[in-house]
Each structure stands twice: as structure tokens, then as C-alpha cells.
Amino acid sequence: MNESRPVARYRAALAALDPRISIAAQLRALFPLIEVELATGVPHAAVLDDLAAAGLAVQHSTYAITLYRWRKAQRRAVRPSTPTTKSSSPVPALDAIQGRPRDIQTPGDLRKIRDMRIDLEALRREGLANRTPSADNIPVKRNKS
């Protein structure tokens, strides 16, 4: 029997896993290998055929959804954290808006926006603390000639 290299790699990876774990978990373990195949131009249908030959029969919808979620998790893992701005004032900045979600990913995040509490006075103080005098804000005296 002539077995292709991807099938052999998939079989070896699957043999190292606990057979009781879910199909999605098995796919997540194989996705680094699958991504290499996809990067070289192998179609998804061929990957599904190779997975079936390796002993992991997966529906296309399960494969697609699990791949989407795995890639999303990979993007989050490598995304740099949001830069924090340093305040020039010695007084620590107050959070004027409480309950603000970091990212809007779900309908629950939108509900958090609706339920945010905004302290307008603290927001004004934050704005004043973040302002720095610049050349654009300095009034220029003009002589009347």
C-alpha cells in the first residue's frame, strides 16, 4: 500500500493523542501540519481525504468551523497587546468609563457598551491631564502696524 507523506504524518500525530478526545481536539492537534499542506496549495478537499485515510473521518462543516476557530485563536495569541499611553502628570489617570469591553466580539460585548457608566467629571479630568502644551496651542501676539 502506497501511503502519502501527509497521511503518515497525520497517523503519527493521531497515534500520540488520547483516542477519547473529541474530533475537534484531534483536528486542533493536526492543524499545524494541515496549515503546512494548505500553504503549499493543497485543497481542503484533499486534506479531508488524507484525514480520512489516516483514520479521522471528519465532516466538512466540522473541519471548516474548527479551522476557523483555531486560526482565530492563533491570531489572538500573536496579536500584540494594546499600547498603553503614559500620562505626563504625576496623578494616576482615573478610568472615567467603567464597564468598557476591550474588543467587540459578541452580542454580550454590545450589551456591555449599553450598560457602561461614564463619569463625565473624571472624563474631563483625564482629557485635561492628557493635554500637553504644543506650539499649535500657544497664542501668538500680533503687532498692529
KOLDOMI-6266 format. One record per residue (C-alpha): x, y, z. Coordinates in nm, 2 decimals. Each point is the difference from the previous one (the first is absolute). Layout:
BEGIN
+--------+--------+--------+
:     c1 :     c2 :     c3 :
+--------+--------+--------+
:      X :      Y :      Z :
...
+--------+--------+--------+
# end
This chain:
BEGIN
+--------+--------+--------+
:     c1 :     c2 :     c3 :
+--------+--------+--------+
:   0.00 :   0.00 :   0.00 :
:   0.15 :   0.33 :  -0.11 :
:  -0.07 :   0.26 :   0.28 :
:   0.06 :   0.36 :  -0.06 :
:   0.22 :   0.20 :   0.23 :
:  -0.28 :   0.22 :   0.14 :
:  -0.21 :  -0.30 :   0.09 :
:   0.30 :  -0.16 :   0.18 :
:   0.06 :   0.33 :   0.20 :
:  -0.37 :   0.02 :   0.09 :
:   0.00 :  -0.37 :   0.12 :
:   0.31 :   0.06 :   0.21 :
:  -0.15 :   0.31 :   0.16 :
:  -0.33 :  -0.17 :   0.06 :
:   0.18 :  -0.30 :   0.16 :
:   0.16 :   0.23 :   0.25 :
:  -0.35 :   0.14 :   0.11 :
:  -0.25 :  -0.15 :   0.24 :
:  -0.26 :  -0.17 :  -0.22 :
:  -0.28 :   0.12 :   0.24 :
:   0.04 :   0.37 :  -0.08 :
:  -0.25 :   0.17 :  -0.23 :
:   0.05 :   0.02 :  -0.38 :
:   0.04 :   0.38 :   0.04 :
:   0.28 :  -0.06 :   0.25 :
:   0.17 :  -0.25 :  -0.24 :
:  -0.03 :   0.25 :  -0.28 :
:   0.15 :   0.28 :   0.21 :
:   0.30 :  -0.22 :   0.06 :
:   0.03 :  -0.07 :  -0.37 :
:  -0.05 :   0.36 :  -0.12 :
:   0.37 :   0.10 :   0.01 :
:   0.06 :  -0.29 :  -0.25 :
:  -0.31 :   0.09 :  -0.20 :
:   0.10 :   0.36 :  -0.03 :
:   0.33 :  -0.10 :  -0.16 :
:  -0.19 :  -0.20 :  -0.26 :
:  -0.24 :   0.28 :  -0.06 :
:   0.29 :   0.25 :  -0.04 :
:   0.14 :  -0.21 :  -0.28 :
:  -0.33 :   0.01 :  -0.19 :
:  -0.16 :  -0.33 :   0.10 :
:  -0.38 :   0.05 :  -0.02 :
:  -0.22 :  -0.05 :   0.31 :
:  -0.18 :  -0.30 :  -0.16 :
:   0.34 :  -0.18 :  -0.04 :
:   0.08 :   0.07 :   0.36 :
:  -0.33 :  -0.15 :   0.10 :
:   0.07 :  -0.31 :  -0.21 :
:   0.35 :  -0.03 :   0.16 :
:  -0.16 :   0.03 :   0.35 :
:  -0.25 :  -0.28 :  -0.09 :
:   0.28 :  -0.22 :  -0.13 :
:   0.19 :   0.07 :   0.33 :
:  -0.31 :  -0.13 :   0.19 :
:  -0.16 :   0.33 :   0.09 :
:  -0.33 :   0.04 :  -0.19 :
:  -0.11 :   0.36 :   0.03 :
:  -0.30 :   0.18 :  -0.14 :
:   0.09 :   0.30 :  -0.21 :
:  -0.21 :   0.23 :   0.23 :
:   0.18 :  -0.12 :   0.31 :
:   0.34 :   0.04 :  -0.17 :
:  -0.09 :   0.35 :  -0.12 :
:  -0.13 :   0.13 :   0.33 :
:   0.28 :  -0.15 :   0.20 :
:   0.26 :   0.15 :  -0.24 :
:  -0.16 :   0.34 :   0.02 :
:   0.00 :  -0.01 :   0.38 :
:   0.36 :  -0.13 :   0.01 :
:   0.12 :   0.28 :  -0.23 :
:  -0.18 :   0.26 :   0.20 :
:   0.16 :  -0.13 :   0.32 :
:   0.34 :   0.01 :  -0.17 :
:  -0.05 :   0.36 :  -0.11 :
:  -0.09 :   0.10 :   0.36 :
:   0.30 :  -0.17 :   0.13 :
:   0.24 :   0.19 :  -0.22 :
:  -0.18 :   0.33 :   0.01 :
:   0.20 :   0.25 :   0.20 :
:  -0.19 :   0.15 :   0.30 :
:  -0.15 :   0.34 :  -0.04 :
:   0.26 :   0.27 :   0.07 :
:  -0.05 :   0.19 :   0.32 :
:   0.06 :   0.37 :   0.01 :
:   0.20 :   0.15 :   0.28 :
:  -0.14 :   0.31 :   0.17 :
:   0.24 :   0.28 :   0.04 :
:  -0.17 :   0.11 :   0.33 :
:   0.11 :  -0.15 :   0.33 :
:  -0.36 :  -0.07 :   0.09 :
:  -0.11 :  -0.34 :  -0.12 :
:  -0.27 :   0.01 :  -0.28 :
:  -0.35 :  -0.10 :   0.11 :
:  -0.21 :  -0.22 :  -0.21 :
:  -0.29 :   0.22 :  -0.09 :
:  -0.19 :  -0.27 :  -0.19 :
:  -0.07 :  -0.31 :   0.20 :
:  -0.11 :  -0.33 :  -0.15 :
:   0.15 :   0.07 :  -0.34 :
:   0.08 :  -0.32 :  -0.19 :
:   0.34 :  -0.03 :  -0.16 :
:  -0.12 :  -0.16 :  -0.32 :
:  -0.35 :  -0.02 :  -0.15 :
:  -0.02 :  -0.37 :  -0.09 :
:  -0.34 :  -0.11 :   0.12 :
:  -0.35 :   0.14 :   0.06 :
:   0.09 :  -0.01 :   0.37 :
:   0.27 :   0.26 :  -0.07 :
:  -0.25 :   0.22 :  -0.16 :
:  -0.22 :  -0.03 :   0.31 :
:   0.30 :   0.10 :   0.21 :
:   0.03 :   0.32 :  -0.21 :
:  -0.37 :   0.07 :   0.07 :
:   0.06 :  -0.05 :   0.38 :
:   0.32 :   0.21 :   0.02 :
:   0.01 :   0.26 :   0.27 :
:   0.17 :   0.33 :  -0.10 :
:   0.13 :   0.25 :   0.26 :
:   0.00 :   0.32 :  -0.19 :
:   0.20 :   0.19 :   0.25 :
:   0.27 :  -0.28 :   0.01 :
:   0.00 :   0.00 :  -0.38 :
:   0.06 :   0.38 :   0.00 :
:   0.29 :  -0.04 :   0.24 :
:   0.15 :  -0.28 :  -0.21 :
:  -0.03 :   0.22 :  -0.31 :
:   0.17 :   0.29 :   0.18 :
:   0.28 :  -0.22 :   0.13 :
:   0.07 :  -0.15 :  -0.34 :
:   0.03 :   0.34 :  -0.17 :
:   0.35 :   0.13 :  -0.04 :
:   0.09 :   0.35 :  -0.10 :
:   0.10 :   0.00 :  -0.37 :
:   0.11 :   0.27 :  -0.24 :
:  -0.34 :  -0.01 :  -0.16 :
:  -0.18 :   0.10 :   0.32 :
:   0.23 :   0.29 :   0.10 :
:  -0.17 :   0.33 :  -0.08 :
:   0.21 :   0.23 :  -0.22 :
:   0.00 :   0.37 :   0.06 :
:  -0.02 :   0.21 :  -0.32 :
:   0.11 :   0.36 :  -0.02 :
:  -0.24 :   0.24 :  -0.17 :
:   0.20 :   0.19 :  -0.25 :
+--------+--------+--------+
# end
